[in-house]
Amino acid sequence: MVNVYESERLRDEYLLFHYGRPEQIHNWAGGPDQAHEFPKRIVERFSPGPADRALDLGCAVGRSAFEMSREAGEVVAIDYSHSFVEAGKEMQKRGGCQVSRLDEGSLLDSIFVEAPSEARPDCIKFEQGDAMDLRRDLGDFDRVLAANLLCRLQDPACLLARLPELVRLGGELVLTTPCTWLEEFTPRNHWPTGSTLGWLKDKLSPTFELLEEHDEPFLIRETARKFQWTVALLTKWRRVQGA
Ligand SMILES: C[S@@+](CC[C@H](N)C(=O)[O-])C[C@H]1O[C@@H](n2cnc3c(N)ncnc32)[C@H](O)[C@@H]1O
């Protein structure tokens, strides 16, 4: 099956989503401006203060990893898409890159997007990997983020089962999901049978304590006139019991 996340179109859509300035994304009066800067906002849900190691799973082109690098000594950023991981490395090396932004039909323009200037790119290690089959020597982390990843996995329960090993005792986990379960990504027998929130509580408790839950909107530009406005469910957890 073709991996949509390897395409140039999605790579550029995600570079714009993660690093684009609000006015590069849209200039429509009345647009959902509270939906900008999603990858930054969700990292701000971790309790503030220094951290030793942080992990961004399903990092895409890496903006949240840049945000995590402000406080973490080391950030490991993993995505299944080679193209996304290469784009993240490019942002890390050059501090920015040229993106083809689709206006309509075959009309494209070229814009420059920049990495956040106060982040610490040297602390980030981008790597290609499978969140359902992570390397055994990855170690453990003070902070683990998996943003909008669960409902893109074949078997999300497989990642949930690995989380107690990945999050240190007392460490924090932030999960976001738009709960858009699709057979294209996840066979129906691996979908939650009830609500996604109920399923997460069932899988993660009592090893993890639920600290907060709320809604986080995000906006992805497809063309100058068409956008995906989505509201993700964000949950924040602390690991409280042995793995
Ligand atoms: C909906 S995007 C979310 C990206 C990013 N976290 C964000 O919030 O913008 C899903 C991401 O998960 C990645 N992905 C899909 N399956 C994966 C897997 N098995 N292991 C790691 N990453 C995966 C995709 O390549 C894509 O970057």
The ligand as an SDF file (V2000), in Angstrom:
LIG
                    3D

 27 29  0  0  0  0  0  0  0  0999 V2000
   -1.3620   12.6380   11.3260 C   0  0  0  0  0  0  0  0  0  0  0  0
    0.3850   12.7080   11.2620 S   0  0  0  0  0  0  0  0  0  0  0  0
    0.8140   13.5410   12.7820 C   0  0  0  0  0  0  0  0  0  0  0  0
    2.2000   14.1270   12.7450 C   0  0  0  0  0  0  0  0  0  0  0  0
    2.6120   15.0140   13.9000 C   0  0  0  0  0  0  0  0  0  0  0  0
    2.7940   14.2990   15.1290 N   0  0  0  0  0  0  0  0  0  0  0  0
    1.6260   16.1320   14.1010 C   0  0  0  0  0  0  0  0  0  0  0  0
    0.9190   16.1280   15.1230 O   0  0  0  0  0  0  0  0  0  0  0  0
    1.5600   17.0120   13.2300 O   0  0  0  0  0  0  0  0  0  0  0  0
    0.8290   11.0130   11.6020 C   0  0  0  0  0  0  0  0  0  0  0  0
    2.3120   10.7870   11.5670 C   0  0  0  0  0  0  0  0  0  0  0  0
    2.5880    9.4640   12.0340 O   0  0  0  0  0  0  0  0  0  0  0  0
    3.5580    8.8890   11.1990 C   0  0  0  0  0  0  0  0  0  0  0  0
    3.4030    7.4270   11.2800 N   0  0  0  0  0  0  0  0  0  0  0  0
    2.4490    6.6460   10.7200 C   0  0  0  0  0  0  0  0  0  0  0  0
    2.6580    5.3560   11.0550 N   0  0  0  0  0  0  0  0  0  0  0  0
    3.7480    5.3340   11.8450 C   0  0  0  0  0  0  0  0  0  0  0  0
    4.4670    4.2910   12.5080 C   0  0  0  0  0  0  0  0  0  0  0  0
    4.1070    3.0120   12.4070 N   0  0  0  0  0  0  0  0  0  0  0  0
    5.5540    4.6230   13.2490 N   0  0  0  0  0  0  0  0  0  0  0  0
    5.9490    5.9330   13.3530 C   0  0  0  0  0  0  0  0  0  0  0  0
    5.3120    6.9410   12.7360 N   0  0  0  0  0  0  0  0  0  0  0  0
    4.2270    6.6490   11.9980 C   0  0  0  0  0  0  0  0  0  0  0  0
    3.2850    9.4540    9.8250 C   0  0  0  0  0  0  0  0  0  0  0  0
    4.3960    9.3190    8.9670 O   0  0  0  0  0  0  0  0  0  0  0  0
    2.9490   10.8940   10.1910 C   0  0  0  0  0  0  0  0  0  0  0  0
    4.1000   11.6690   10.2860 O   0  0  0  0  0  0  0  0  0  0  0  0
  1  2  1  0
  2  3  1  0
  2 10  1  0
  3  4  1  0
  4  5  1  0
  5  6  1  0
  5  7  1  0
  7  8  2  0
  7  9  1  0
 10 11  1  0
 11 12  1  0
 11 26  1  0
 12 13  1  0
 13 14  1  0
 13 24  1  0
 14 15  1  0
 14 23  1  0
 15 16  2  0
 16 17  1  0
 17 18  1  0
 17 23  2  0
 18 19  1  0
 18 20  2  0
 20 21  1  0
 21 22  2  0
 22 23  1  0
 24 25  1  0
 24 26  1  0
 26 27  1  0
M  CHG  2   2   1   9  -1
M  END
$$$$
